[in-house]
């Protein structure tokens, strides 16, 4: 009977690593945090070869850094942020929060060299069908209205900046699936 109860319960996949990307609040825009998890497409999802992809599992927004970090639960391993000098106060506040609340989180500098390089990385993920967005996604909403003129106002696309900070640190891996060639002699 106990075994039957266990089988009835839905099995939830626990991601190995959750990566966050943070956009600082600036120019009247809120602080924004996007959490992504690396996953692998199951064989049941598609007849195509399995692919690794990123799934946006959570998007958080706050008018201040404190308002944003109050929403963070124990589900993040690494947080990527811009460490430009103009954000030194935010960086100090975030470091203090980490020491007091979430000492196990690693805070690292974002690997993107510019807003444009981050956009190119996001485009590559989308083009390769290697990113999944939640149904109501601020990132997806901002990407839909993005144009060439948007490069001049990156702070207006704060959700895109947060995603860029998260995924620019991820190296894409290709999964090699090889099918063995059968020798017709093996069949006899």
N, C-alpha and C positions, 0 to 999 in steps of 0.2 A: 504494500500500500504506500509506503514511504517513497519507493522508487517511482510509482505512478505520479505522485505529487511533484516530484522533481522534474519528471518529463513534461508535465503540463506547464511548468513555469517557463516564461520566456527567457532565453539565454541572451544576455546583453554582452556585446563585444566590448572589451575594455582596451582602449588604445594604449599602445606602449609609451608614446611620448606626445605630449600636448605642447605646442609651440604658440606663444603669443607674440603679437606685433602691436606696439603702442604708438599712437599719434598723440603728441602733446596738444593741449588746448592753446589755440592762438587765433588772433584776429576774430574773436567772437565765436569761434567754433569750439565744440566740446572736445574733451579728451575722448579717445576712442580706442578700444581694445578688441582685437579679433583673435580668437583661439582656433587653431587648425590642428588637425590630427592626420598623420600619414596612415593610409589604409590601402588594402589590396582588394581589388574587385574579385568577388567570388566567382567560381565557375558557373554557378546558377544564374548570375546576373546577365551574362552575355555569352553568345557563341564565339565571340572574338577572343583572342588570347588575353589572359589576365593582365591587368595594368595596375601599377601603383598610382594612387591619386591622393589629393588633399581634400579633406572635408572640413568646411568651416562649421565648427560645432557650437560656437557662441560668439555673439557680438555684444559688447557692453559699451555704454556711453555715459559720460558724466561731465557736468559743467566745470568741475575741478578735479585734480588728481585724487584728492581724498574721497570725493564722491564716487569716482570710478573704482578705486581700490577697495572700497567698502563692499562692492558687488562681487569681488573675486572670491571664488571658493577654492578648495584644495585640489584643483584639477589642472594645474599648470606646472610645467617643468622648467621651461626656458622662456624668458621674455626679452624680445629684441626691441631696442629703442634707439632713436637718434641721439647721439651724445655730443651734438654741436654745442659750442660754448654758450650760445644764447639760451639753452635749456638748463643751465647749471642749477638753478633753483629747483626746477622740477626733478632733476636727477637726484639732488640732495634729499628732497622730500620722499621720493620713491625709495631711495636707499634706506632712509629711516624707517619707512613702513616695512620694508623687507626684513630689516633687523628685528623689528618688534613683532611682526605678524607671520611672515612667510619666509623664514630663513632658508628653507630648502630650495627656493626658486633661484635660478641663475639669471642674472640680468646681464645681457651682453649688448655690445653696439651692433646696430643694424648693418648688414653687409652691403646694402645698396649704396652706390656712390652718388646717385642723384635720383630725383623724382622720375625722370625719364627712364633711367635704367630699371627702376622698379616696375614701371608700366610695361616695359618690354618683357620683363620676366612674367608678369601676370598674363600678358597676351600669349606668351609661349605656353603657359599652363592651360589657358582656355582653348587655344588652337589644338593642343594635344589631348583635349578632353580629360585633363588631369586635375580638375578642381571641381568640387561640388559645393553649391551654395544652398543655404537654408531657404525655405519658402519666402519669408519676409526678411530680406537681407539689405541692409543699408549699403554694403559694398556693391552688391549687384545693381542696386538703384543708381548709385553714383557712376558705375561703369557704363550704364546705358546712356547717360547724358554726357559722357566724356567726349571731348573733341580735341583737335590740335590746339585750339586756343586755351584749353584747360591747363596746358603745361605751364602757363604763366601764373596760375593761381593754385598751387598745390594745396595750400591750407584749406581751400574750399572743398577739396576732395579728401578730407581727413580719414574717412573709412578706407579709401584706396591706399592712402599712405600707410595706414596700420597694416593692411594686408601685405603691402610691399615690404614693410619691415620684417614681417614674419617669413615670407616665402623666399626672400633673396638669400637667406642662409641655407636653404634646402637645396641639396644637389639632386638632380633628377637621376633616377636609376632606371635602367631598362631591364625588363625581365626577359630573359632569353628562354623561349620555349622551343624545345627541339623535339621533333617527331622522329622516331627511329624509322629508318627505311627498312622495310621488310624484304628479305630475300625470298623470292618465290620458292626456292628449294626448301625453305623452312616449313612450308605448308604441306609438304609431302612426307 
